[in-house]
Amino acid sequence: MKDKPGEQPTEATVQGPFFWPGAPKKELGDDIGEGHGEPTLYHGRVTDTAGQPIANCELDVWSGDSEGFYDMQKGDSMSLRAQFRTDRDGNYRFWSIKPTFYPVPGDGPVGGMLAKMGRHLNRPGHMHMMLSAPGHERLVTHIFVKDSPYLDSDAVFGVRNSLIVDFPKHSPGKAPDGREMKQPFYTAKYDFRLVPSA
């Protein structure tokens, strides 16, 4: 992100239809994506708009699988979603997968509207993030994969430039959190800034 810490709050975007309340509570560093796609370490820090760390901030995270399908679309139990809490310095980290692009359902009114507009159905790859902390406004947002198709033509107009993130690929070896990886993996670093409540 180009903004200096504390200058601008993180931008919000659409929640989407695949949020599922009550995701399992996990520990920082846990892996919620094993067996579902290319492993990716998500990490960063949560602060307020003055740059002060926010401890114990809840991060509700969810994404589709390597083919772009969410658990509820497949009739599965909860997968690729969890709740994490930041540490005392506002840091978060967890493992999931590098999300891929996918089409929104085309058989309902949204699909009909997009067809009449001559638009495709696709959303670029993204990880959903919902952040909640006492004394701060709740943030519903995504982080988008920088090299994903459809960033410039998202079917639901949800992309914000400030939410597009590099997902560098790494060779097998030690990850930034100390985990030994036997296969290639990605990392995605993003710092969130929350607005204090009025």
Residue frames as a rotation matrix with the C-alpha (Angstrom) as fourth column:
MET 1
0.579 0.815 0.000 0.00
0.815 -0.579 0.000 0.00
0.000 0.000 -1.000 0.00
LYS 2
-0.110 -0.657 0.745 1.25
0.639 -0.621 -0.453 3.44
0.761 0.426 0.489 -0.83
ASP 3
0.622 0.405 0.670 -0.31
-0.179 -0.760 0.625 5.32
0.763 -0.509 -0.400 2.08
LYS 4
-0.592 -0.781 0.198 1.82
-0.328 0.009 -0.945 5.92
0.736 -0.624 -0.262 5.13
PRO 5
-0.479 0.420 -0.771 0.66
0.742 0.662 -0.101 4.12
0.468 -0.620 -0.629 8.29
GLY 6
-0.436 0.398 -0.808 -2.14
0.702 -0.411 -0.581 5.99
-0.563 -0.820 -0.100 10.00
GLU 7
-0.947 0.028 -0.319 -3.10
-0.185 -0.861 0.474 8.15
-0.261 0.508 0.821 7.00
GLN 8
-0.316 0.853 -0.415 -6.14
-0.875 -0.094 0.475 6.36
0.366 0.513 0.777 5.56
PRO 9
-0.032 0.377 0.926 -8.45
-0.631 0.711 -0.311 3.62
-0.775 -0.594 0.215 6.83
THR 10
-0.907 -0.226 0.355 -8.60
0.067 0.755 0.652 0.37
-0.415 0.615 -0.670 4.88
GLU 11
-0.558 0.716 -0.419 -11.30
-0.820 -0.401 0.408 0.49
0.124 0.571 0.812 2.22
ALA 12
-0.265 0.604 0.752 -14.40
-0.265 0.704 -0.659 -1.64
-0.927 -0.374 -0.026 2.58
THR 13
-0.740 0.200 -0.643 -15.98
-0.637 0.099 0.764 -3.67
0.217 0.975 0.054 -0.21
VAL 14
0.159 0.955 -0.250 -18.88
-0.791 0.275 0.546 -6.09
0.590 0.111 0.799 -0.72
GLN 15
-0.096 -0.128 0.987 -19.52
-0.829 0.559 -0.008 -8.89
-0.550 -0.820 -0.159 1.78
GLY 16
-0.637 -0.067 -0.768 -20.81
-0.626 0.626 0.465 -11.31
0.449 0.777 -0.441 -0.84
PRO 17
0.337 0.941 -0.020 -23.32
-0.793 0.295 0.533 -14.13
0.507 -0.164 0.846 -0.37
PHE 18
0.362 -0.229 -0.904 -20.98
0.075 0.973 -0.216 -16.77
0.929 0.010 0.369 1.06
PHE 19
-0.548 -0.452 0.704 -20.38
-0.660 -0.284 -0.696 -15.48
0.514 -0.846 -0.143 4.59
TRP 20
0.222 0.545 -0.809 -21.24
0.191 0.789 0.584 -18.18
0.956 -0.284 0.071 7.15
PRO 21
0.278 -0.113 0.954 -21.53
-0.811 -0.559 0.170 -17.04
0.515 -0.821 -0.247 10.79
GLY 22
0.761 0.055 0.646 -19.89
-0.556 0.568 0.607 -19.15
-0.333 -0.821 0.463 13.46
ALA 23
0.561 -0.646 -0.517 -16.71
-0.283 0.437 -0.854 -20.16
0.778 0.626 0.062 11.66
PRO 24
0.696 -0.305 -0.650 -14.31
0.659 0.630 0.411 -22.19
0.284 -0.714 0.640 13.84
LYS 25
0.873 -0.458 0.169 -12.00
-0.487 -0.791 0.370 -20.23
-0.036 -0.405 -0.914 16.13
LYS 26
0.712 -0.693 -0.111 -8.37
0.559 0.656 -0.508 -20.95
0.425 0.299 0.854 15.29
GLU 27
0.526 -0.652 -0.547 -4.97
0.427 -0.354 0.832 -20.04
-0.736 -0.671 0.092 16.71
LEU 28
0.659 -0.393 -0.641 -2.64
-0.664 -0.705 -0.251 -17.63
-0.353 0.591 -0.726 14.92
GLY 29
-0.404 -0.891 -0.207 -0.53
-0.864 0.297 0.407 -19.56
-0.301 0.344 -0.889 12.43
ASP 30
-0.148 0.421 0.895 -3.05
-0.002 0.905 -0.425 -22.38
-0.989 -0.064 -0.133 11.93
ASP 31
-0.954 -0.165 -0.249 -3.64
-0.260 0.047 0.965 -23.78
-0.147 0.985 -0.088 8.44
ILE 32
-0.114 0.979 0.169 -7.24
-0.280 0.132 -0.951 -23.69
-0.953 -0.156 0.260 7.17
GLY 33
0.419 0.277 -0.865 -6.41
-0.858 -0.192 -0.477 -24.50
-0.298 0.941 0.157 3.54
GLU 34
-0.564 -0.755 0.335 -4.52
-0.595 0.653 0.469 -27.81
-0.572 0.065 -0.817 3.62
GLY 35
-0.652 0.225 0.724 -5.52
0.450 0.883 0.131 -29.96
-0.610 0.412 -0.677 0.67
HIS 36
0.396 0.917 -0.052 -7.63
0.557 -0.285 -0.780 -27.24
-0.730 0.280 -0.624 -0.95
GLY 37
0.952 -0.079 0.296 -5.09
0.208 -0.543 -0.814 -25.43
0.225 0.836 -0.500 -3.15
GLU 38
0.118 -0.978 0.174 -1.72
0.466 -0.100 -0.879 -23.70
0.877 0.185 0.444 -3.25
PRO 39
0.329 0.050 -0.943 -0.57
0.944 -0.031 0.328 -22.94
-0.013 -0.998 -0.057 0.32
THR 40
-0.018 -0.239 0.971 -0.37
0.300 -0.928 -0.223 -19.27
0.954 0.287 0.088 1.22
LEU 41
-0.335 -0.154 -0.930 0.71
0.940 -0.119 -0.319 -17.49
-0.062 -0.981 0.184 4.38
TYR 42
0.329 0.490 0.807 -1.41
0.387 -0.850 0.358 -14.41
0.861 0.194 -0.469 5.12
HIS 43
0.015 -0.367 -0.930 0.14
0.997 -0.071 0.044 -12.02
-0.082 -0.928 0.364 7.60
GLY 44
-0.246 -0.111 0.963 0.25
0.327 -0.945 -0.025 -8.39
0.912 0.309 0.269 8.65
ARG 45
-0.854 -0.102 -0.510 -0.86
0.516 -0.293 -0.805 -6.00
-0.067 -0.951 0.302 11.35
VAL 46
0.167 0.931 0.324 -4.07
0.760 -0.331 0.560 -4.32
0.628 0.153 -0.763 12.43
THR 47
-0.804 -0.398 -0.442 -3.86
0.584 -0.668 -0.461 -0.73
-0.112 -0.629 0.770 13.70
ASP 48
0.377 0.857 -0.352 -6.17
0.679 -0.514 -0.525 2.23
-0.631 -0.041 -0.775 14.12
THR 49
0.719 -0.030 0.694 -5.90
0.599 -0.480 -0.641 5.29
0.352 0.877 -0.327 11.88
ALA 50
0.812 -0.522 0.260 -3.33
-0.582 -0.758 0.296 6.80
0.043 -0.392 -0.919 14.27
GLY 51
0.123 -0.806 -0.579 -1.08
-0.539 0.436 -0.721 3.76
0.833 0.401 -0.381 13.81
GLN 52
-0.330 -0.206 0.921 -1.74
-0.932 0.223 -0.284 2.23
-0.147 -0.953 -0.266 17.25
PRO 53
-0.861 -0.040 -0.507 -1.90
-0.210 0.936 0.283 -1.59
0.463 0.351 -0.814 17.26
ILE 54
0.089 0.941 0.327 -5.26
-0.964 -0.001 0.266 -3.22
0.251 -0.339 0.907 17.94
ALA 55
-0.903 -0.409 0.130 -4.90
-0.428 0.840 -0.332 -6.31
0.026 -0.355 -0.934 20.11
ASN 56
-0.708 0.607 0.361 -7.51
0.247 0.692 -0.678 -9.08
-0.661 -0.390 -0.640 20.17
CYS 57
-0.257 0.594 -0.762 -9.13
-0.866 -0.491 -0.090 -7.88
-0.428 0.637 0.641 16.94
GLU 58
0.031 0.363 0.931 -11.30
0.088 0.927 -0.364 -10.62
-0.996 0.093 -0.003 15.46
LEU 59
-0.526 -0.180 -0.832 -10.61
-0.807 -0.205 0.554 -11.54
-0.270 0.962 -0.037 11.83
ASP 60
0.294 0.647 0.704 -13.32
-0.060 0.747 -0.662 -13.61
-0.954 0.153 0.259 10.16
VAL 61
-0.431 -0.555 -0.711 -11.79
-0.767 -0.190 0.613 -14.96
-0.476 0.810 -0.344 6.93
TRP 62
0.210 0.490 0.846 -13.19
0.130 0.844 -0.521 -17.09
-0.969 0.220 0.114 4.10
SER 63
-0.348 -0.307 -0.886 -12.55
-0.831 -0.337 0.443 -17.95
-0.434 0.890 -0.138 0.46
GLY 64
0.804 0.520 -0.288 -13.39
-0.593 0.660 -0.462 -20.39
-0.050 0.542 0.839 -2.30
ASP 65
0.505 -0.617 0.603 -11.25
0.178 0.758 0.627 -23.43
-0.844 -0.209 0.493 -3.10
SER 66
-0.514 -0.851 -0.102 -8.76
0.036 -0.140 0.989 -23.89
-0.857 0.505 0.103 -5.94
GLU 67
-0.666 0.360 0.653 -11.65
0.742 0.231 0.629 -24.18
0.075 0.904 -0.421 -8.41
GLY 68
-0.869 0.260 0.421 -13.46
-0.197 -0.962 0.188 -21.12
0.454 0.081 0.888 -7.02
PHE 69
0.077 0.948 -0.309 -16.19
0.104 0.301 0.948 -22.99
0.992 -0.105 -0.075 -5.14
TYR 70
-0.411 -0.096 0.907 -17.18
-0.828 -0.377 -0.415 -22.16
0.382 -0.921 0.076 -1.56
ASP 71
-0.992 -0.039 0.118 -17.98
-0.095 0.852 -0.515 -24.88
-0.081 -0.522 -0.849 0.95
MET 72
-0.359 0.931 0.062 -21.71
-0.171 0.000 -0.985 -24.04
-0.918 -0.364 0.159 1.06
GLN 73
0.056 0.336 -0.940 -21.93
-0.982 -0.151 -0.112 -24.26
-0.179 0.930 0.321 -2.74
LYS 74
-0.496 -0.360 -0.790 -20.73
-0.560 0.828 -0.026 -27.86
0.663 0.430 -0.613 -2.53
GLY 75
0.608 0.789 -0.088 -22.91
-0.394 0.396 0.830 -28.79
0.690 -0.469 0.551 0.43
ASP 76
-0.122 -0.771 -0.625 -19.80
0.421 0.529 -0.736 -29.32
0.899 -0.353 0.260 2.55
SER 77
0.638 0.113 -0.762 -19.22
0.762 -0.238 0.603 -28.61
-0.114 -0.965 -0.238 6.19
MET 78
0.942 -0.253 -0.223 -17.28
-0.245 -0.968 0.060 -25.42
-0.231 -0.002 -0.973 6.92
SER 79
0.312 -0.914 0.259 -13.91
0.856 0.389 0.341 -25.29
-0.412 0.115 0.904 5.22
LEU 80
-0.394 -0.608 0.689 -11.52
0.823 -0.567 -0.029 -22.53
0.409 0.555 0.724 4.13
ARG 81
0.208 0.423 0.882 -13.00
-0.140 -0.880 0.454 -20.22
0.968 -0.218 -0.124 6.77
ALA 82
-0.030 -0.266 -0.964 -12.09
0.915 0.380 -0.133 -19.41
0.401 -0.886 0.232 10.36
GLN 83
0.881 0.190 0.433 -11.89
-0.013 -0.906 0.424 -16.74
0.472 -0.379 -0.796 13.04
PHE 84
-0.036 -0.937 -0.348 -8.54
0.841 0.159 -0.517 -15.49
0.540 -0.311 0.782 14.30
ARG 85
0.952 0.249 -0.180 -7.57
0.307 -0.789 0.533 -12.84
-0.009 -0.562 -0.827 16.86
THR 86
0.447 -0.818 0.361 -4.61
-0.099 -0.447 -0.889 -10.50
0.889 0.362 -0.281 16.66
ASP 87
0.046 -0.527 -0.849 -1.85
0.909 0.374 -0.183 -10.72
0.414 -0.763 0.496 19.25
ARG 88
0.398 0.173 -0.901 -1.04
0.756 -0.619 0.215 -7.93
-0.521 -0.766 -0.377 21.70
ASP 89
-0.529 -0.650 -0.546 0.92
0.152 -0.705 0.693 -6.07
-0.835 0.283 0.472 19.00
GLY 90
0.229 0.749 -0.622 -1.92
-0.581 -0.407 -0.705 -6.26
-0.781 0.522 0.342 16.49
ASN 91
-0.636 -0.558 -0.533 -0.26
-0.758 0.325 0.565 -8.95
-0.142 0.764 -0.630 14.36
TYR 92
0.531 0.731 0.428 -2.14
-0.550 0.682 -0.482 -11.70
-0.644 0.020 0.765 12.56
ARG 93
-0.538 -0.610 -0.582 -1.03
-0.842 0.367 0.395 -14.72
-0.028 0.703 -0.711 10.54
PHE 94
0.219 0.548 0.807 -2.68
-0.349 0.817 -0.459 -17.81
-0.911 -0.181 0.370 9.15
TRP 95
-0.879 -0.477 -0.013 -2.28
-0.226 0.392 0.892 -20.28
-0.420 0.786 -0.453 6.31
SER 96
0.340 0.921 0.192 -4.86
-0.197 0.269 -0.943 -20.82
-0.920 0.283 0.273 3.60
ILE 97
0.001 -0.317 0.948 -4.65
0.858 0.488 0.162 -20.97
-0.514 0.813 0.273 -0.20
LYS 98
-0.875 -0.221 -0.431 -4.06
-0.066 -0.828 0.557 -18.56
-0.480 0.516 0.709 -3.06
PRO 99
0.030 0.990 0.139 -7.62
0.132 0.134 -0.982 -17.80
-0.991 0.047 -0.126 -4.21
THR 100
-0.831 -0.235 0.504 -8.60
0.498 0.086 0.863 -18.11
-0.246 0.968 0.046 -7.84
PHE 101
-0.732 0.621 -0.280 -11.13
-0.676 -0.714 0.183 -16.25
-0.087 0.323 0.942 -9.96
TYR 102
-0.793 0.544 0.274 -14.63
0.511 0.839 -0.187 -17.71
-0.332 -0.008 -0.943 -10.26
PRO 103
-0.678 0.626 0.385 -18.04
0.050 -0.483 0.874 -16.94
0.734 0.612 0.296 -11.83
VAL 104
-0.728 0.605 0.322 -20.93
-0.542 -0.222 -0.810 -15.67
-0.418 -0.765 0.490 -9.74
PRO 105
-0.476 0.614 0.630 -24.10
0.513 0.775 -0.368 -17.78
-0.714 0.148 -0.684 -10.18
GLY 106
-0.971 0.009 -0.240 -25.65
-0.196 -0.604 0.773 -16.97
-0.138 0.797 0.588 -13.54
ASP 107
-0.680 0.731 -0.060 -29.09
0.550 0.562 0.618 -18.50
0.485 0.387 -0.784 -13.09
GLY 108
-0.049 0.670 -0.741 -30.64
0.917 -0.264 -0.299 -15.75
-0.395 -0.694 -0.602 -10.95
PRO 109
0.871 0.492 -0.004 -31.44
0.456 -0.810 -0.367 -12.05
-0.184 0.318 -0.930 -11.34
VAL 110
0.374 -0.806 -0.459 -27.79
-0.318 -0.576 0.753 -11.00
-0.871 -0.136 -0.471 -11.06
GLY 111
-0.495 -0.553 0.670 -26.83
0.378 0.557 0.739 -13.35
-0.782 0.620 -0.066 -13.88
GLY 112
0.246 0.691 0.680 -29.70
0.952 -0.039 -0.304 -12.06
-0.184 0.722 -0.667 -16.00
MET 113
0.881 0.057 -0.469 -28.72
0.076 -0.997 0.023 -8.46
-0.466 -0.056 -0.883 -15.36
LEU 114
-0.046 -0.986 -0.162 -25.06
-0.257 -0.145 0.955 -9.10
-0.965 0.086 -0.247 -16.27
ALA 115
-0.376 -0.041 0.926 -26.11
0.741 0.586 0.327 -10.91
-0.556 0.809 -0.190 -19.45
LYS 116
0.639 0.698 0.323 -28.30
0.759 -0.506 -0.409 -7.98
-0.122 0.507 -0.853 -20.53
MET 117
0.777 -0.425 -0.465 -25.38
-0.273 -0.892 0.360 -5.62
-0.567 -0.153 -0.809 -19.87
GLY 118
0.834 -0.478 -0.274 -23.05
-0.126 0.319 -0.939 -7.81
0.537 0.818 0.206 -21.93
ARG 119
0.127 -0.795 0.594 -20.80
-0.964 -0.239 -0.114 -8.40
0.233 -0.558 -0.797 -18.92
HIS 120
-0.266 -0.306 -0.914 -19.05
-0.113 0.952 -0.286 -11.61
0.957 0.027 -0.287 -17.85
LEU 121
0.742 0.660 -0.114 -19.83
-0.054 0.228 0.972 -13.35
0.668 -0.715 0.205 -14.55
ASN 122
0.266 -0.742 -0.616 -16.31
0.685 0.595 -0.421 -13.53
0.679 -0.310 0.666 -13.11
ARG 123
0.967 -0.144 0.208 -14.82
-0.251 -0.659 0.709 -12.22
0.034 -0.738 -0.674 -9.89
PRO 124
0.160 -0.973 -0.164 -11.01
-0.479 0.069 -0.875 -11.98
0.863 0.218 -0.455 -9.51
GLY 125
0.078 -0.216 -0.973 -9.31
0.612 0.781 -0.124 -14.13
0.787 -0.586 0.193 -6.89
HIS 126
-0.147 -0.081 0.986 -9.77
-0.534 -0.832 -0.148 -12.75
0.832 -0.548 0.079 -3.37
MET 127
-0.590 -0.009 -0.807 -9.73
0.652 0.585 -0.483 -13.56
0.476 -0.811 -0.339 0.33
HIS 128
0.371 0.789 0.490 -12.66
0.129 -0.566 0.814 -12.21
0.919 -0.239 -0.312 2.35
MET 129
-0.686 -0.546 -0.480 -11.80
0.591 -0.034 -0.806 -10.48
0.424 -0.837 0.346 5.63
MET 130
0.450 0.772 0.449 -14.19
0.146 -0.560 0.816 -9.12
0.881 -0.301 -0.365 8.25
LEU 131
-0.596 -0.759 -0.260 -12.49
0.470 -0.068 -0.880 -7.30
0.651 -0.647 0.397 11.15
SER 132
0.554 0.791 0.259 -14.20
0.118 -0.382 0.916 -6.45
0.824 -0.477 -0.305 14.44
ALA 133
-0.518 -0.695 -0.498 -12.70
0.678 0.021 -0.735 -4.80
0.522 -0.718 0.460 17.52
PRO 134
0.380 0.666 -0.642 -14.32
0.915 -0.372 0.157 -2.96
-0.134 -0.647 -0.751 20.44
GLY 135
0.234 -0.231 -0.944 -14.19
0.251 -0.924 0.289 0.80
-0.939 -0.304 -0.158 19.97
HIS 136
-0.756 -0.512 -0.407 -13.77
-0.290 -0.295 0.910 0.55
-0.587 0.806 0.075 16.20
GLU 137
0.243 0.822 -0.515 -16.05
-0.885 -0.029 -0.464 0.38
-0.396 0.569 0.721 13.19
ARG 138
0.252 -0.091 0.964 -16.43
0.151 0.987 0.054 -3.12
-0.956 0.132 0.262 11.75
LEU 139
-0.193 -0.403 -0.894 -14.62
-0.852 -0.384 0.357 -3.55
-0.487 0.831 -0.270 8.42
VAL 140
0.494 0.324 0.807 -15.86
0.194 0.864 -0.465 -5.87
-0.848 0.386 0.364 5.66
THR 141
0.352 -0.491 -0.797 -13.31
-0.848 -0.528 -0.050 -6.13
-0.396 0.693 -0.603 2.89
HIS 142
0.954 -0.229 0.193 -11.22
0.286 0.887 -0.362 -8.42
-0.088 0.400 0.912 0.64
ILE 143
0.009 -0.898 -0.439 -7.64
-0.514 -0.381 0.769 -8.65
-0.858 0.219 -0.465 -0.41
PHE 144
0.911 0.382 -0.154 -7.27
-0.280 0.300 -0.912 -9.30
-0.302 0.874 0.381 -4.14
VAL 145
0.290 -0.808 0.513 -4.58
0.562 0.577 0.592 -11.34
-0.775 0.116 0.621 -5.91
LYS 146
0.026 -0.324 -0.946 -2.48
-0.358 -0.886 0.294 -8.94
-0.933 0.331 -0.139 -7.98
ASP 147
-0.825 -0.422 -0.377 -1.99
-0.486 0.187 0.854 -11.29
-0.290 0.887 -0.359 -10.94
SER 148
-0.423 0.747 0.513 -5.60
0.427 0.664 -0.614 -12.51
-0.799 -0.041 -0.600 -11.06
PRO 149
-0.792 0.302 0.530 -7.69
0.466 -0.261 0.846 -12.06
0.394 0.917 0.066 -14.21
TYR 150
0.070 0.978 0.196 -10.73
0.706 -0.187 0.683 -9.76
0.705 0.090 -0.704 -14.05
LEU 151
-0.410 -0.249 -0.878 -9.30
0.842 -0.474 -0.259 -7.19
-0.352 -0.845 0.404 -11.64
ASP 152
-0.946 -0.020 -0.323 -10.35
-0.080 -0.953 0.293 -4.47
-0.313 0.303 0.900 -14.07
SER 153
-0.514 0.809 -0.286 -13.81
-0.603 -0.103 0.791 -5.93
0.610 0.579 0.541 -14.75
ASP 154
-0.990 0.136 0.046 -15.04
0.046 0.603 -0.796 -7.54
-0.136 -0.786 -0.603 -11.53
ALA 155
-0.536 0.840 0.089 -18.64
0.534 0.256 0.805 -8.67
0.654 0.479 -0.586 -12.04
VAL 156
0.421 0.744 -0.518 -19.76
0.872 -0.176 0.456 -7.01
0.248 -0.644 -0.724 -8.80
PHE 157
0.380 -0.312 0.871 -17.51
0.089 -0.925 -0.370 -3.92
0.921 0.218 -0.323 -9.01
GLY 158
0.968 0.080 -0.238 -15.84
0.231 0.087 0.969 -4.84
0.098 -0.993 0.065 -5.69
VAL 159
0.200 -0.979 -0.031 -12.17
0.948 0.202 -0.244 -4.20
0.245 0.020 0.969 -6.53
ARG 160
0.989 -0.112 -0.093 -10.37
-0.081 -0.954 0.287 -1.28
-0.121 -0.277 -0.953 -4.87
ASN 161
0.537 -0.840 -0.081 -6.80
-0.142 0.005 -0.990 -0.52
0.832 0.543 -0.116 -5.96
SER 162
-0.039 -0.577 0.816 -5.69
-0.918 -0.301 -0.257 -0.27
0.394 -0.759 -0.518 -2.34
LEU 163
0.447 0.310 0.839 -6.79
-0.693 0.713 0.106 -3.88
-0.565 -0.629 0.534 -1.75
ILE 164
0.906 -0.201 -0.372 -4.73
-0.177 0.620 -0.764 -5.45
0.384 0.758 0.526 -4.55
VAL 165
0.574 -0.645 0.505 -1.85
-0.625 0.055 0.779 -7.40
-0.530 -0.762 -0.371 -3.03
ASP 166
-0.066 -0.711 -0.700 1.29
-0.874 0.380 -0.304 -9.13
0.482 0.592 -0.646 -4.32
PHE 167
0.839 0.213 0.501 1.30
-0.423 0.834 0.355 -12.90
-0.342 -0.510 0.789 -3.76
PRO 168
0.049 -0.892 -0.449 5.01
-0.983 0.036 -0.179 -13.72
0.176 0.451 -0.875 -4.29
LYS 169
0.913 0.208 -0.351 5.81
-0.208 0.977 0.039 -17.40
0.351 0.037 0.936 -4.86
HIS 170
0.192 -0.848 0.493 8.55
-0.970 -0.086 0.229 -19.07
-0.152 -0.522 -0.839 -2.80
SER 171
-0.119 -0.351 -0.929 10.54
-0.466 0.846 -0.259 -22.26
0.877 0.402 -0.264 -3.23
PRO 172
0.724 0.342 -0.600 10.23
0.286 0.642 0.711 -25.03
0.628 -0.687 0.366 -0.64
GLY 173
-0.475 -0.878 -0.065 11.99
0.424 -0.163 -0.891 -24.15
0.771 -0.451 0.450 2.60
LYS 174
-0.551 0.206 -0.809 11.43
0.798 -0.154 -0.583 -22.06
-0.244 -0.966 -0.080 5.71
ALA 175
0.190 0.724 0.664 8.44
0.724 -0.559 0.403 -19.70
0.663 0.404 -0.630 5.56
PRO 176
-0.279 -0.317 0.907 8.46
-0.177 -0.911 -0.373 -16.28
0.944 -0.264 0.198 7.26
ASP 177
0.508 0.525 0.683 6.65
-0.765 -0.090 0.638 -17.75
0.396 -0.846 0.356 10.28
GLY 178
-0.282 -0.760 0.585 9.27
-0.915 0.396 0.073 -20.48
-0.288 -0.515 -0.808 10.67
ARG 179
0.565 0.555 0.611 7.22
-0.338 0.831 -0.442 -23.30
-0.753 0.044 0.656 9.16
GLU 180
-0.644 -0.764 0.047 9.21
-0.335 0.337 0.880 -25.72
-0.688 0.551 -0.473 6.98
MET 181
0.458 0.832 -0.313 7.45
-0.616 0.043 -0.787 -26.10
-0.641 0.553 0.532 3.64
LYS 182
-0.287 -0.531 0.798 8.07
0.156 0.796 0.585 -29.14
-0.945 0.292 -0.146 1.46
GLN 183
0.028 0.346 0.938 6.31
0.993 0.095 -0.064 -27.59
-0.112 0.934 -0.341 -1.54
PRO 184
-0.789 -0.268 0.553 6.27
0.397 -0.909 0.126 -24.14
0.469 0.319 0.824 -3.14
PHE 185
0.005 0.786 -0.618 4.13
0.974 -0.143 -0.175 -21.61
-0.226 -0.601 -0.767 -1.32
TYR 186
-0.059 0.084 0.995 2.91
0.471 -0.876 0.102 -18.01
0.880 0.475 0.013 -1.54
THR 187
-0.537 0.000 -0.844 2.82
0.793 -0.341 -0.505 -15.15
-0.287 -0.940 0.183 0.94
ALA 188
0.021 0.583 0.812 0.39
0.559 -0.681 0.474 -12.25
0.829 0.444 -0.340 1.17
LYS 189
-0.600 -0.292 -0.745 1.20
0.789 -0.370 -0.490 -9.35
-0.133 -0.882 0.452 3.51
TYR 190
-0.170 0.584 0.794 -1.42
0.359 -0.714 0.602 -6.72
0.918 0.387 -0.088 4.26
ASP 191
-0.882 -0.111 -0.459 -1.80
0.468 -0.319 -0.824 -4.20
-0.055 -0.941 0.333 7.07
PHE 192
-0.008 0.967 0.254 -5.31
0.778 -0.154 0.609 -3.12
0.628 0.202 -0.751 8.03
ARG 193
-0.979 -0.200 0.046 -6.30
0.134 -0.791 -0.598 0.24
0.156 -0.579 0.801 9.54
LEU 194
-0.223 0.950 -0.220 -9.61
0.921 0.279 0.272 0.51
0.320 -0.142 -0.937 11.40
VAL 195
-0.363 0.226 0.904 -11.68
-0.065 -0.974 0.218 3.62
0.930 0.020 0.368 12.06
PRO 196
-0.975 0.059 -0.212 -12.39
0.217 0.086 -0.972 4.38
-0.039 -0.995 -0.096 15.73
SER 197
-0.157 0.987 0.030 -16.09
0.943 0.141 0.301 4.39
0.293 0.076 -0.953 16.61
ALA 198
-0.219 0.184 0.958 -17.79
0.003 -0.982 0.189 7.75
0.976 0.044 0.214 16.99
